[in-house]
Amino acid sequence: MVGKSIFNTNKWYRYSFASFIAWIFMSFIVGWLFLIPIVVAGLLVYGYIVYIKERKDRITVAIKPTEAMKALARREAELEREKKRILFEEFGR
């Protein structure tokens, strides 16, 4: 045993490298399984809280339709009926 070191450095390097690779893999798995979903859930909760706080400051405006708006809606409905009629004539259904 004279001249031999107590520590086998070749094994020590090999096992430390394998441990390092395993540590990187476990960190990756923990990040994907736990950290990223926790961060996403936190951001969703934060966004919802901000949305609720700002919702009370909104102003809702209700307007009565004018005659021009009613005429435009009637024209659009008429065009839609005409389109359906033409499609029915062309394709049968």
C-alpha positions in Angstrom: 0.0 0.0 0.0 3.0 2.2 -0.1 2.6 4.8 -2.8 -1.2 4.4 -3.2 -3.4 7.2 -2.2 -6.3 6.5 0.2 -8.6 8.3 -2.2 -9.1 6.9 -5.7 -9.2 10.1 -7.6 -10.4 8.5 -10.8 -13.5 7.2 -9.1 -14.0 10.5 -7.3 -14.0 12.4 -10.6 -16.3 9.9 -12.3 -18.8 9.9 -9.5 -18.8 13.7 -9.1 -19.4 14.1 -12.8 -22.3 11.6 -12.7 -23.7 13.4 -9.7 -23.4 16.7 -11.5 -25.3 15.4 -14.5 -27.9 13.8 -12.2 -28.3 17.2 -10.4 -28.8 19.0 -13.7 -31.4 16.5 -14.7 -33.3 16.7 -11.4 -33.2 20.5 -11.5 -34.7 20.4 -15.0 -37.5 18.0 -13.9 -38.2 20.0 -10.8 -38.4 23.2 -12.8 -40.8 21.8 -15.3 -43.0 20.0 -12.8 -43.1 22.5 -10.0 -41.5 25.9 -10.6 -43.0 26.8 -14.0 -46.6 25.8 -13.1 -46.3 27.7 -9.8 -45.1 30.8 -11.6 -47.8 30.6 -14.2 -50.5 30.1 -11.5 -49.1 33.1 -9.6 -49.2 35.3 -12.7 -52.8 34.2 -13.4 -53.8 35.1 -9.9 -52.0 38.4 -10.0 -53.7 39.3 -13.4 -57.1 38.3 -12.0 -56.6 40.5 -8.9 -55.5 43.5 -11.1 -58.5 42.9 -13.4 -60.9 42.9 -10.5 -59.4 46.1 -9.1 -59.6 47.9 -12.4 -63.1 46.6 -13.3 -64.8 49.0 -10.8 -63.2 52.0 -12.6 -64.8 51.2 -16.0 -67.6 53.2 -17.4 -70.4 51.4 -19.2 -72.1 53.5 -21.9 -75.5 52.5 -23.2 -76.8 54.3 -26.3 -80.1 54.1 -28.0 -80.0 53.1 -31.6 -80.6 55.9 -34.0 -82.6 55.6 -37.2 -79.4 55.3 -39.3 -78.2 52.4 -37.1 -81.5 50.6 -37.5 -81.5 51.1 -41.3 -77.9 49.8 -41.4 -79.0 46.7 -39.4 -82.0 46.1 -41.7 -79.8 46.4 -44.8 -77.3 43.9 -43.3 -80.1 41.5 -42.5 -81.5 41.9 -46.1 -78.0 41.2 -47.6 -77.6 38.1 -45.4 -81.0 36.8 -46.5 -80.1 37.4 -50.2 -76.8 35.6 -49.7 -78.5 32.6 -48.3 -81.1 32.6 -51.1 -78.4 32.7 -53.8 -76.4 29.9 -52.1 -79.6 27.8 -51.9 -80.2 28.4 -55.6 -76.6 27.5 -56.5 -76.0 24.5 -54.2 -79.4 23.4 -53.1 -78.6 23.6 -49.4 
